[in-house]
Amino acid sequence: MGIVCWEFRHEDNNHVIKLKHNVFIGKSSVYFDDKKAFTKRTFLGDEIKHSFKLEGQECVLLIEPKGLNYDYGLEVNGEDIPMMAEEEKEPIEWWTWIFVILCGIIPIIFIESLILMAIGIGGAVKCIAIARRRGVEKKKKIILCLKTTLLAWIYLGIFYFIVNKITEYFLKIYT
Protein backbone atom coordinates (compact mmCIF):
# COMPACT_ATOMS: atom_id res chain seq x y z
CA MET A 1 0.00 0.00 0.00
CA GLY A 2 1.37 3.39 -0.97
CA ILE A 3 1.03 6.28 1.46
CA VAL A 4 1.67 9.78 0.15
CA CYS A 5 1.36 13.09 2.02
CA TRP A 6 1.09 16.74 1.04
CA GLU A 7 1.24 19.75 3.35
CA PHE A 8 -0.10 23.21 2.52
CA ARG A 9 -1.04 26.43 4.30
CA HIS A 10 -4.50 27.96 4.24
CA GLU A 11 -5.61 30.91 6.37
CA ASP A 12 -2.49 30.71 8.57
CA ASN A 13 -3.05 27.00 9.29
CA ASN A 14 -1.00 24.05 8.08
CA HIS A 15 -3.04 21.21 6.63
CA VAL A 16 -1.97 17.71 5.66
CA ILE A 17 -3.65 15.58 3.02
CA LYS A 18 -2.70 11.92 3.16
CA LEU A 19 -3.49 9.37 0.46
CA LYS A 20 -3.49 5.65 1.22
CA HIS A 21 -3.53 3.90 -2.15
CA ASN A 22 -3.93 0.13 -2.16
CA VAL A 23 -2.78 -0.75 -5.66
CA PHE A 24 -3.92 -4.39 -5.43
CA ILE A 25 -7.61 -3.73 -4.82
CA GLY A 26 -7.81 -0.21 -6.30
CA LYS A 27 -8.90 1.42 -3.05
CA SER A 28 -7.90 5.03 -2.40
CA SER A 29 -8.53 6.61 1.02
CA VAL A 30 -7.95 10.34 1.49
CA TYR A 31 -7.36 11.83 4.93
CA PHE A 32 -7.50 15.55 5.73
CA ASP A 33 -5.64 16.45 8.93
CA ASP A 34 -5.81 12.77 10.01
CA LYS A 35 -9.59 12.57 9.52
CA LYS A 36 -10.92 10.34 6.76
CA ALA A 37 -12.36 12.52 4.01
CA PHE A 38 -13.45 9.80 1.56
CA THR A 39 -12.67 6.40 0.06
CA LYS A 40 -13.03 5.41 -3.59
CA ARG A 41 -12.40 2.24 -5.55
CA THR A 42 -11.17 2.10 -9.13
CA PHE A 43 -9.93 -0.51 -11.56
CA LEU A 44 -6.31 -1.57 -11.42
CA GLY A 45 -4.10 0.48 -13.74
CA ASP A 46 -6.63 3.24 -14.42
CA GLU A 47 -5.62 6.88 -14.31
CA ILE A 48 -7.54 8.46 -11.45
CA LYS A 49 -8.59 12.08 -11.03
CA HIS A 50 -10.52 12.78 -7.82
CA SER A 51 -12.01 16.27 -7.50
CA PHE A 52 -13.26 17.26 -4.07
CA LYS A 53 -13.67 20.20 -1.71
CA LEU A 54 -12.06 20.48 1.72
CA GLU A 55 -12.94 23.50 3.86
CA GLY A 56 -13.93 25.42 0.75
CA GLN A 57 -10.73 24.51 -1.10
CA GLU A 58 -10.99 23.01 -4.58
CA CYS A 59 -8.71 19.95 -4.58
CA VAL A 60 -7.76 17.59 -7.40
CA LEU A 61 -5.93 14.37 -6.63
CA LEU A 62 -4.14 12.67 -9.53
CA ILE A 63 -3.03 9.04 -9.55
CA GLU A 64 -1.26 7.95 -12.75
CA PRO A 65 0.07 4.44 -13.44
CA LYS A 66 3.73 4.40 -14.54
CA GLY A 67 4.64 0.81 -15.35
CA LEU A 68 4.52 -1.08 -12.06
CA ASN A 69 4.48 2.14 -10.00
CA TYR A 70 2.21 5.14 -9.65
CA ASP A 71 2.80 8.90 -9.76
CA TYR A 72 0.76 11.05 -7.40
CA GLY A 73 -0.12 14.72 -7.59
CA LEU A 74 -2.31 17.20 -5.72
CA GLU A 75 -3.64 20.56 -6.78
CA VAL A 76 -5.30 22.94 -4.32
CA ASN A 77 -7.11 25.87 -5.94
CA GLY A 78 -5.19 25.17 -9.17
CA GLU A 79 -1.78 25.24 -7.45
CA ASP A 80 0.47 22.16 -7.51
CA ILE A 81 1.37 21.08 -3.98
CA PRO A 82 4.74 19.31 -3.59
CA MET A 83 4.76 15.94 -1.85
CA MET A 84 6.26 15.73 1.61
CA ALA A 85 9.58 13.91 1.75
CA GLU A 86 9.15 10.24 2.54
CA GLU A 87 10.53 9.10 5.84
CA GLU A 88 13.66 7.05 5.33
CA LYS A 89 13.57 3.55 6.70
CA GLU A 90 16.32 2.26 8.91
CA PRO A 91 18.92 -0.01 7.35
CA ILE A 92 18.52 -3.72 8.02
CA GLU A 93 20.86 -4.85 10.79
CA TRP A 94 22.72 -8.17 10.84
CA TRP A 95 20.51 -9.77 13.53
CA THR A 96 17.44 -9.36 11.31
CA TRP A 97 18.82 -11.90 8.87
CA ILE A 98 18.92 -14.56 11.60
CA PHE A 99 15.14 -14.27 12.02
CA VAL A 100 14.57 -14.04 8.25
CA ILE A 101 16.57 -17.25 7.72
CA LEU A 102 14.73 -19.03 10.55
CA CYS A 103 11.39 -18.13 8.94
CA GLY A 104 12.74 -18.73 5.43
CA ILE A 105 13.68 -22.32 6.26
CA ILE A 106 9.99 -23.22 6.61
CA PRO A 107 9.07 -22.88 2.91
CA ILE A 108 12.33 -24.58 1.88
CA ILE A 109 11.68 -27.65 4.03
CA PHE A 110 7.94 -27.81 3.35
CA ILE A 111 7.86 -26.71 -0.28
CA GLU A 112 4.86 -28.92 -1.07
CA SER A 113 2.57 -26.94 1.25
CA LEU A 114 1.39 -23.52 0.10
CA ILE A 115 0.08 -22.74 3.58
CA LEU A 116 3.47 -23.38 5.19
CA MET A 117 5.21 -21.44 2.43
CA ALA A 118 2.93 -18.47 3.15
CA ILE A 119 3.63 -18.74 6.89
CA GLY A 120 7.40 -18.83 6.36
CA ILE A 121 7.57 -16.06 3.77
CA GLY A 122 5.10 -13.94 5.74
CA GLY A 123 7.21 -14.29 8.89
CA ALA A 124 10.39 -13.33 7.03
CA VAL A 125 8.78 -10.26 5.44
CA LYS A 126 7.29 -9.20 8.79
CA CYS A 127 10.72 -9.44 10.46
CA ILE A 128 12.24 -7.18 7.81
CA ALA A 129 9.39 -4.67 8.24
CA ILE A 130 9.86 -4.67 12.03
CA ALA A 131 13.62 -4.15 11.71
CA ARG A 132 13.18 -1.14 9.39
CA ARG A 133 10.79 0.76 11.68
CA ARG A 134 12.02 4.14 12.84
CA GLY A 135 11.64 5.26 16.41
CA VAL A 136 11.58 1.78 17.94
CA GLU A 137 14.46 0.75 20.15
CA LYS A 138 16.64 -2.15 19.05
CA LYS A 139 15.71 -4.39 22.00
CA LYS A 140 11.99 -4.10 21.21
CA LYS A 141 12.62 -4.85 17.52
CA ILE A 142 14.54 -8.01 18.42
CA ILE A 143 11.75 -9.15 20.77
CA LEU A 144 9.09 -8.53 18.08
CA CYS A 145 11.12 -10.45 15.48
CA LEU A 146 11.62 -13.29 17.96
CA LYS A 147 7.86 -13.44 18.64
CA THR A 148 7.12 -13.41 14.90
CA THR A 149 9.59 -16.24 14.25
CA LEU A 150 8.29 -18.31 17.17
CA LEU A 151 4.72 -17.79 16.01
CA ALA A 152 5.63 -18.99 12.48
CA TRP A 153 7.19 -22.15 13.92
CA ILE A 154 4.22 -22.71 16.28
CA TYR A 155 1.86 -22.43 13.30
CA LEU A 156 4.08 -24.94 11.50
CA GLY A 157 3.79 -27.36 14.43
CA ILE A 158 0.02 -26.99 14.68
CA PHE A 159 -0.44 -27.44 10.93
CA TYR A 160 1.89 -30.45 10.83
CA PHE A 161 0.09 -32.07 13.79
CA ILE A 162 -3.35 -31.56 12.22
CA VAL A 163 -2.26 -32.90 8.83
CA ASN A 164 -0.68 -35.98 10.46
CA LYS A 165 -3.84 -36.72 12.46
CA ILE A 166 -6.04 -36.38 9.38
CA THR A 167 -3.68 -38.59 7.37
CA GLU A 168 -3.65 -41.28 10.11
CA TYR A 169 -7.45 -41.18 10.25
CA PHE A 170 -7.85 -41.71 6.51
CA LEU A 171 -5.17 -44.41 6.45
CA LYS A 172 -7.11 -46.35 9.10
CA ILE A 173 -10.34 -46.02 7.15
CA TYR A 174 -8.96 -46.99 3.74
CA THR A 175 -6.46 -49.71 4.69
C-alpha positions as a Markdown table, in Angstrom:
| # | Residue | x | y | z |
|---|---|---|---|---|
| 1 | Met | 0.0 | 0.0 | 0.0 |
| 2 | Gly | 1.4 | 3.4 | -1.0 |
| 3 | Ile | 1.0 | 6.3 | 1.5 |
| 4 | Val | 1.7 | 9.8 | 0.1 |
| 5 | Cys | 1.4 | 13.1 | 2.0 |
| 6 | Trp | 1.1 | 16.7 | 1.0 |
| 7 | Glu | 1.2 | 19.8 | 3.4 |
| 8 | Phe | -0.1 | 23.2 | 2.5 |
| 9 | Arg | -1.0 | 26.4 | 4.3 |
| 10 | His | -4.5 | 28.0 | 4.2 |
| 11 | Glu | -5.6 | 30.9 | 6.4 |
| 12 | Asp | -2.5 | 30.7 | 8.6 |
| 13 | Asn | -3.1 | 27.0 | 9.3 |
| 14 | Asn | -1.0 | 24.0 | 8.1 |
| 15 | His | -3.0 | 21.2 | 6.6 |
| 16 | Val | -2.0 | 17.7 | 5.7 |
| 17 | Ile | -3.7 | 15.6 | 3.0 |
| 18 | Lys | -2.7 | 11.9 | 3.2 |
| 19 | Leu | -3.5 | 9.4 | 0.5 |
| 20 | Lys | -3.5 | 5.6 | 1.2 |
| 21 | His | -3.5 | 3.9 | -2.1 |
| 22 | Asn | -3.9 | 0.1 | -2.2 |
| 23 | Val | -2.8 | -0.8 | -5.7 |
| 24 | Phe | -3.9 | -4.4 | -5.4 |
| 25 | Ile | -7.6 | -3.7 | -4.8 |
| 26 | Gly | -7.8 | -0.2 | -6.3 |
| 27 | Lys | -8.9 | 1.4 | -3.1 |
| 28 | Ser | -7.9 | 5.0 | -2.4 |
| 29 | Ser | -8.5 | 6.6 | 1.0 |
| 30 | Val | -7.9 | 10.3 | 1.5 |
| 31 | Tyr | -7.4 | 11.8 | 4.9 |
| 32 | Phe | -7.5 | 15.6 | 5.7 |
| 33 | Asp | -5.6 | 16.5 | 8.9 |
| 34 | Asp | -5.8 | 12.8 | 10.0 |
| 35 | Lys | -9.6 | 12.6 | 9.5 |
| 36 | Lys | -10.9 | 10.3 | 6.8 |
| 37 | Ala | -12.4 | 12.5 | 4.0 |
| 38 | Phe | -13.5 | 9.8 | 1.6 |
| 39 | Thr | -12.7 | 6.4 | 0.1 |
| 40 | Lys | -13.0 | 5.4 | -3.6 |
| 41 | Arg | -12.4 | 2.2 | -5.6 |
| 42 | Thr | -11.2 | 2.1 | -9.1 |
| 43 | Phe | -9.9 | -0.5 | -11.6 |
| 44 | Leu | -6.3 | -1.6 | -11.4 |
| 45 | Gly | -4.1 | 0.5 | -13.7 |
| 46 | Asp | -6.6 | 3.2 | -14.4 |
| 47 | Glu | -5.6 | 6.9 | -14.3 |
| 48 | Ile | -7.5 | 8.5 | -11.5 |
| 49 | Lys | -8.6 | 12.1 | -11.0 |
| 50 | His | -10.5 | 12.8 | -7.8 |
| 51 | Ser | -12.0 | 16.3 | -7.5 |
| 52 | Phe | -13.3 | 17.3 | -4.1 |
| 53 | Lys | -13.7 | 20.2 | -1.7 |
| 54 | Leu | -12.1 | 20.5 | 1.7 |
| 55 | Glu | -12.9 | 23.5 | 3.9 |
| 56 | Gly | -13.9 | 25.4 | 0.7 |
| 57 | Gln | -10.7 | 24.5 | -1.1 |
| 58 | Glu | -11.0 | 23.0 | -4.6 |
| 59 | Cys | -8.7 | 19.9 | -4.6 |
| 60 | Val | -7.8 | 17.6 | -7.4 |
| 61 | Leu | -5.9 | 14.4 | -6.6 |
| 62 | Leu | -4.1 | 12.7 | -9.5 |
| 63 | Ile | -3.0 | 9.0 | -9.6 |
| 64 | Glu | -1.3 | 8.0 | -12.7 |
| 65 | Pro | 0.1 | 4.4 | -13.4 |
| 66 | Lys | 3.7 | 4.4 | -14.5 |
| 67 | Gly | 4.6 | 0.8 | -15.3 |
| 68 | Leu | 4.5 | -1.1 | -12.1 |
| 69 | Asn | 4.5 | 2.1 | -10.0 |
| 70 | Tyr | 2.2 | 5.1 | -9.7 |
| 71 | Asp | 2.8 | 8.9 | -9.8 |
| 72 | Tyr | 0.8 | 11.0 | -7.4 |
| 73 | Gly | -0.1 | 14.7 | -7.6 |
| 74 | Leu | -2.3 | 17.2 | -5.7 |
| 75 | Glu | -3.6 | 20.6 | -6.8 |
| 76 | Val | -5.3 | 22.9 | -4.3 |
| 77 | Asn | -7.1 | 25.9 | -5.9 |
| 78 | Gly | -5.2 | 25.2 | -9.2 |
| 79 | Glu | -1.8 | 25.2 | -7.5 |
| 80 | Asp | 0.5 | 22.2 | -7.5 |
| 81 | Ile | 1.4 | 21.1 | -4.0 |
| 82 | Pro | 4.7 | 19.3 | -3.6 |
| 83 | Met | 4.8 | 15.9 | -1.8 |
| 84 | Met | 6.3 | 15.7 | 1.6 |
| 85 | Ala | 9.6 | 13.9 | 1.7 |
| 86 | Glu | 9.2 | 10.2 | 2.5 |
| 87 | Glu | 10.5 | 9.1 | 5.8 |
| 88 | Glu | 13.7 | 7.0 | 5.3 |
| 89 | Lys | 13.6 | 3.5 | 6.7 |
| 90 | Glu | 16.3 | 2.3 | 8.9 |
| 91 | Pro | 18.9 | 0.0 | 7.4 |
| 92 | Ile | 18.5 | -3.7 | 8.0 |
| 93 | Glu | 20.9 | -4.8 | 10.8 |
| 94 | Trp | 22.7 | -8.2 | 10.8 |
| 95 | Trp | 20.5 | -9.8 | 13.5 |
| 96 | Thr | 17.4 | -9.4 | 11.3 |
| 97 | Trp | 18.8 | -11.9 | 8.9 |
| 98 | Ile | 18.9 | -14.6 | 11.6 |
| 99 | Phe | 15.1 | -14.3 | 12.0 |
| 100 | Val | 14.6 | -14.0 | 8.2 |
| 101 | Ile | 16.6 | -17.3 | 7.7 |
| 102 | Leu | 14.7 | -19.0 | 10.6 |
| 103 | Cys | 11.4 | -18.1 | 8.9 |
| 104 | Gly | 12.7 | -18.7 | 5.4 |
| 105 | Ile | 13.7 | -22.3 | 6.3 |
| 106 | Ile | 10.0 | -23.2 | 6.6 |
| 107 | Pro | 9.1 | -22.9 | 2.9 |
| 108 | Ile | 12.3 | -24.6 | 1.9 |
| 109 | Ile | 11.7 | -27.7 | 4.0 |
| 110 | Phe | 7.9 | -27.8 | 3.3 |
| 111 | Ile | 7.9 | -26.7 | -0.3 |
| 112 | Glu | 4.9 | -28.9 | -1.1 |
| 113 | Ser | 2.6 | -26.9 | 1.3 |
| 114 | Leu | 1.4 | -23.5 | 0.1 |
| 115 | Ile | 0.1 | -22.7 | 3.6 |
| 116 | Leu | 3.5 | -23.4 | 5.2 |
| 117 | Met | 5.2 | -21.4 | 2.4 |
| 118 | Ala | 2.9 | -18.5 | 3.2 |
| 119 | Ile | 3.6 | -18.7 | 6.9 |
| 120 | Gly | 7.4 | -18.8 | 6.4 |
| 121 | Ile | 7.6 | -16.1 | 3.8 |
| 122 | Gly | 5.1 | -13.9 | 5.7 |
| 123 | Gly | 7.2 | -14.3 | 8.9 |
| 124 | Ala | 10.4 | -13.3 | 7.0 |
| 125 | Val | 8.8 | -10.3 | 5.4 |
| 126 | Lys | 7.3 | -9.2 | 8.8 |
| 127 | Cys | 10.7 | -9.4 | 10.5 |
| 128 | Ile | 12.2 | -7.2 | 7.8 |
| 129 | Ala | 9.4 | -4.7 | 8.2 |
| 130 | Ile | 9.9 | -4.7 | 12.0 |
| 131 | Ala | 13.6 | -4.1 | 11.7 |
| 132 | Arg | 13.2 | -1.1 | 9.4 |
| 133 | Arg | 10.8 | 0.8 | 11.7 |
| 134 | Arg | 12.0 | 4.1 | 12.8 |
| 135 | Gly | 11.6 | 5.3 | 16.4 |
| 136 | Val | 11.6 | 1.8 | 17.9 |
| 137 | Glu | 14.5 | 0.8 | 20.2 |
| 138 | Lys | 16.6 | -2.1 | 19.1 |
| 139 | Lys | 15.7 | -4.4 | 22.0 |
| 140 | Lys | 12.0 | -4.1 | 21.2 |
| 141 | Lys | 12.6 | -4.9 | 17.5 |
| 142 | Ile | 14.5 | -8.0 | 18.4 |
| 143 | Ile | 11.8 | -9.1 | 20.8 |
| 144 | Leu | 9.1 | -8.5 | 18.1 |
| 145 | Cys | 11.1 | -10.5 | 15.5 |
| 146 | Leu | 11.6 | -13.3 | 18.0 |
| 147 | Lys | 7.9 | -13.4 | 18.6 |
| 148 | Thr | 7.1 | -13.4 | 14.9 |
| 149 | Thr | 9.6 | -16.2 | 14.2 |
| 150 | Leu | 8.3 | -18.3 | 17.2 |
| 151 | Leu | 4.7 | -17.8 | 16.0 |
| 152 | Ala | 5.6 | -19.0 | 12.5 |
| 153 | Trp | 7.2 | -22.2 | 13.9 |
| 154 | Ile | 4.2 | -22.7 | 16.3 |
| 155 | Tyr | 1.9 | -22.4 | 13.3 |
| 156 | Leu | 4.1 | -24.9 | 11.5 |
| 157 | Gly | 3.8 | -27.4 | 14.4 |
| 158 | Ile | 0.0 | -27.0 | 14.7 |
| 159 | Phe | -0.4 | -27.4 | 10.9 |
| 160 | Tyr | 1.9 | -30.4 | 10.8 |
| 161 | Phe | 0.1 | -32.1 | 13.8 |
| 162 | Ile | -3.4 | -31.6 | 12.2 |
| 163 | Val | -2.3 | -32.9 | 8.8 |
| 164 | Asn | -0.7 | -36.0 | 10.5 |
| 165 | Lys | -3.8 | -36.7 | 12.5 |
| 166 | Ile | -6.0 | -36.4 | 9.4 |
| 167 | Thr | -3.7 | -38.6 | 7.4 |
| 168 | Glu | -3.7 | -41.3 | 10.1 |
| 169 | Tyr | -7.5 | -41.2 | 10.3 |
| 170 | Phe | -7.8 | -41.7 | 6.5 |
| 171 | Leu | -5.2 | -44.4 | 6.4 |
| 172 | Lys | -7.1 | -46.3 | 9.1 |
| 173 | Ile | -10.3 | -46.0 | 7.1 |
| 174 | Tyr | -9.0 | -47.0 | 3.7 |
| 175 | Thr | -6.5 | -49.7 | 4.7 |
